[in-house]
Amino acid sequence: MARFFKPQKRKITDTKHKEITITRLDHLGAGIGHLNNKPVFVEGVLPGESAVVQFTEDKKQYARARVIKRLTDSQARIKPQCPIYDQCGGCNLQHLSHQGQVTAKQQSLTELMTKFAGADQAITQVEPIVGPDTHYRRCARFGIRLDNRGQLQFGFRKKQSKEIVDVQADDRVLDLFCGLGNFSLPLAKRANTLVGVEGVEGVEGVEGVEGVEGVEGVEGVEGVEGVEGVEGVEGVEGVEGVDEMVHRAHDNAQYNQINNAAFFQANLEQDVTEFSWAKKPFNKILLDPARAGAAGVMEHVVKLAPEKVVYVSCNPATLARDSQILLHKGYQLTQLGVMDMFPHTGHLESMALFVRSK
């Protein structure tokens, strides 16, 4: 029997220039406007601004476009500090004031939690945790390549490209490195230590995390290094997917003379119900998963029926997804807050407190 291949017709994107007005920002910092009754995402344009754009992607439910010409400027727009901001893909919000960035991230987080998680709109907003908006990084990842002339290029990649923007480093930095000779520098896990430390303090500041009989920390147990207030609880148990993080937590607990904490390694995307630590009663649980979230462990968290769950997230989309399980099982989202660990980028770190209904 003969089979005939019929290729699907490729949809041609309309590249005509169109005028659009941005109404809000999404959770990654892109402007959102509407054309043809669907949302259009445009990088680099702020709410209230109008621009001439060209579609780069046109889907059934949404479209993406690039700016051809900005027609109006928002009062919140500022001059970017970085001379290569328009080329580099390292930042995407330097054109918005820092306070404006924090406010936009708060609004985006609340919208995601109410729309996709079904949370009550009357959520208590915890004061945002912010730090310096410049010189805050202690580690970064750069690209290195040879150009067509055989010259070494070093820097961040261009926006939506594999090409590298050649960064002309500050002379003072060059002088410093030249004076060091050969050296090696181990990179820390946290790229922003200032807000990282404040983030731990912020978790302790969320109502009801202190003075409990038992606390379980799922994922991110290295963070227990900074929690020195565990003397007031009966016990703390931390679970991490990476062995090295478990060893670090053990070392830090020993260094800080913490004797009521234990740490374990487990893949939380698999069944963990047979582990001894998973069968213990806990009245408070702290979740600090990777960007993929904690979907694999949420049902078990509900079965443990803790009084309160604190969820520290680096991805608001997976936070909203995982929150649905807690909210559907009788928990209430009582506090929500933003940790602005990476100013000028769309990265949104957050904390949420869920309390079991009585």
Residue pairs with C-beta under 8 A, 6 or more apart in sequence:
11 58
13 55
13 56
13 57
13 58
14 55
14 58
15 54
15 55
16 54
17 52
17 53
17 54
17 68
18 35
18 52
18 53
18 54
18 55
18 65
19 50
19 51
19 52
19 53
19 71
20 33
20 34
20 35
20 40
20 42
20 50
20 51
20 53
20 65
21 33
21 48
21 49
21 50
22 31
22 32
22 33
22 42
22 45
22 46
22 47
22 48
22 49
22 50
22 51
23 32
23 33
23 34
23 47
24 31
24 32
24 47
24 107
25 31
25 32
25 46
25 47
25 104
25 107
25 108
26 32
26 41
26 108
27 105
27 108
27 109
27 111
27 112
27 316
27 317
27 346
27 348
28 92
28 346
29 43
29 92
29 93
29 96
29 101
29 104
29 345
29 346
30 41
30 42
30 43
30 92
30 346
31 41
31 42
31 43
31 44
31 45
31 46
31 47
31 49
32 39
32 40
32 41
32 42
33 39
33 40
33 42
33 45
34 40
35 63
36 63
38 60
38 61
38 62
38 63
39 62
39 63
40 53
40 55
40 62
40 63
40 64
40 65
41 62
41 63
41 64
41 65
42 51
42 53
42 64
42 65
42 66
42 67
43 66
43 67
43 92
43 159
44 67
44 92
44 95
45 51
45 67
45 70
46 74
46 76
46 77
46 95
46 96
46 100
47 74
47 76
48 72
48 74
49 70
49 71
49 72
49 73
49 74
49 77
50 70
50 71
50 72
51 67
51 68
51 69
51 70
51 71
52 67
52 68
52 69
52 71
53 65
53 66
53 67
53 68
54 65
54 66
54 68
55 63
55 64
55 65
56 64
56 65
56 66
57 63
57 64
76 96
76 97
76 100
77 95
77 96
78 94
78 95
78 96
78 97
79 95
80 86
80 91
80 94
80 95
81 94
81 134
82 88
82 91
82 94
84 165
84 167
85 91
85 94
85 95
87 158
87 159
87 165
88 155
88 156
88 157
88 158
88 159
88 165
88 167
89 156
89 157
89 158
89 159
89 160
89 161
89 165
90 156
90 345
91 344
91 345
92 159
92 344
92 345
92 346
93 101
93 343
93 344
93 345
93 346
94 344
96 104
98 130
98 133
98 343
98 344
101 340
101 343
101 344
102 128
102 130
102 338
102 340
105 128
105 338
105 340
105 348
106 125
106 128
106 338
108 316
108 348
109 316
109 336
109 338
109 348
109 350
110 121
110 123
110 125
110 336
112 316
112 317
112 319
112 320
113 119
113 123
113 316
113 319
113 320
113 323
113 333
113 336
113 352
114 120
114 121
114 123
115 320
116 317
116 320
116 321
116 324
117 319
117 320
117 321
117 323
117 324
117 327
117 333
118 324
118 327
119 323
119 327
119 333
119 336
120 332
120 333
123 333
123 334
123 335
123 336
124 334
124 335
124 336
125 335
125 336
125 337
126 202
126 205
126 206
126 335
126 336
126 337
126 351
127 337
128 337
128 338
128 339
128 340
129 195
129 198
129 199
129 202
129 337
129 338
129 339
129 340
130 195
130 340
130 343
131 192
131 194
131 195
131 198
131 340
131 341
132 194
132 343
133 343
133 344
134 343
136 192
136 194
136 195
136 342
136 343
137 191
137 192
138 188
138 190
138 191
138 192
138 193
139 187
139 188
139 191
140 191
142 154
142 155
142 156
142 167
143 153
143 154
143 155
143 156
143 157
143 164
144 152
144 153
144 154
144 164
145 152
145 153
145 164
146 152
146 153
147 153
153 164
153 166
154 164
154 166
154 167
155 164
155 165
155 166
155 167
156 164
156 165
156 167
157 163
157 164
157 165
158 164
158 165
189 222
190 196
191 341
191 342
192 341
192 342
195 339
195 340
195 341
195 349
196 341
197 226
198 339
199 312
199 339
199 341
199 349
199 351
200 223
200 226
200 227
202 337
202 339
202 351
203 209
203 227
203 286
203 310
203 312
203 351
204 210
204 227
204 229
206 310
206 335
206 337
206 351
206 353
207 334
207 335
207 353
208 284
208 307
208 308
208 353
208 355
209 215
209 284
209 286
209 308
209 310
210 229
210 232
210 233
211 232
211 233
212 233
212 234
212 283
212 284
212 307
213 233
213 234
213 235
213 283
214 233
214 234
214 235
214 236
214 237
214 280
214 281
214 282
214 283
214 284
215 230
215 233
215 235
215 236
215 237
215 282
215 283
215 284
215 285
215 286
216 236
216 237
216 238
216 239
216 277
216 280
216 282
216 284
216 285
216 286
216 304
216 306
217 223
217 224
217 236
217 237
217 238
217 239
217 285
217 286
217 287
217 288
218 238
218 239
218 268
218 285
218 286
218 287
218 288
218 289
218 294
218 297
218 301
219 239
219 240
219 241
219 268
219 287
219 288
219 289
219 290
219 294
220 240
220 245
220 288
220 289
220 312
221 238
221 239
221 240
221 245
221 246
221 249
221 263
222 240
222 245
222 248
222 249
222 252
223 288
224 230
224 236
224 238
224 249
224 252
224 253
224 258
224 261
224 263
225 248
225 249
225 252
225 253
225 256
227 236
228 256
228 258
230 236
230 258
230 260
230 261
231 258
231 260
233 260
234 260
235 260
235 261
235 262
236 258
236 260
236 261
236 262
237 261
237 262
237 263
237 264
237 277
237 280
237 282
238 246
238 249
238 261
238 262
238 263
238 264
239 263
239 264
239 265
239 266
239 268
239 272
239 277
240 246
240 249
240 263
240 264
240 265
240 266
241 265
241 266
241 267
241 268
242 265
243 265
246 263
246 264
246 265
249 261
249 263
250 263
252 258
253 259
253 261
253 263
262 277
264 275
264 277
266 272
266 275
268 289
268 294
268 296
268 297
269 295
269 296
269 297
270 296
272 278
272 297
272 300
273 279
273 300
278 300
281 304
282 304
282 306
283 306
283 307
283 308
284 306
284 307
284 308
284 309
284 310
285 301
285 304
285 306
285 308
285 309
285 310
286 309
286 310
286 312
287 294
287 297
287 301
287 309
287 310
287 311
287 312
287 322
288 312
289 313
289 318
290 314
291 314
291 315
291 318
292 315
292 318
293 313
293 315
293 318
293 319
293 321
293 322
294 301
294 311
294 318
294 322
295 318
295 321
295 322
298 322
298 325
298 326
299 325
301 309
301 325
301 326
302 325
302 326
302 329
305 356
306 356
307 355
307 356
308 353
308 354
308 355
308 356
309 326
309 331
309 353
309 354
310 351
310 352
310 353
310 354
311 319
311 322
311 323
311 351
311 352
311 354
312 349
312 350
312 351
313 319
313 349
313 350
313 351
313 352
314 347
314 348
314 349
315 348
316 348
316 350
319 350
319 352
323 333
323 352
323 354
326 333
326 354
327 333
327 354
330 356
330 357
331 354
331 355
331 356
331 357
332 354
332 355
332 356
332 357
333 352
333 353
333 354
334 353
334 354
334 355
335 351
335 352
335 353
336 350
336 351
336 352
336 353
337 350
337 351
337 352
338 348
338 349
338 350
339 349
339 350
339 351
340 349
341 347
341 349
342 349
